């Protein structure tokens, strides 16, 4: 009974992570196209999906503990799915659990790759913004006119648009 519910929760977790991947792909495309409204919308959608995943994760832990109690194990061990599958002796159930586990792992790996790509895109966008700000720095008016090289002071501080302090 608890094993069936555990497998069901794993399958639902996989579906929600796939939804997260689909939303992440759309967000990545919006980052590339610089569509800020779309990015915000996708981030909000991702937050809702993550909340569902957190709820499913609580259910997963509850069903693992319930399964352990059904097997006569009274402690609240925090077992991973490989350890849980060692306690399943019906081959059909064991295969279903392992299949759900493998599918979830594959989905999580795809999500990790997508998150790494999105992180790199955001980092590149931030680097471009920093570069643009450096290009737009305001220089003192006196530097716009010719001065004899001996009149110039060495190491003039050029103030930027933003006054930042370290």
PyMOL commands that set and color helices and strands:
alter all, ss='L'
color gray80, all
select helices_A, chain A and resi 2-33+36-70+81-85+91-135+141-144
alter helices_A, ss='H'
color red, helices_A
deselect
rebuild
show_as cartoon
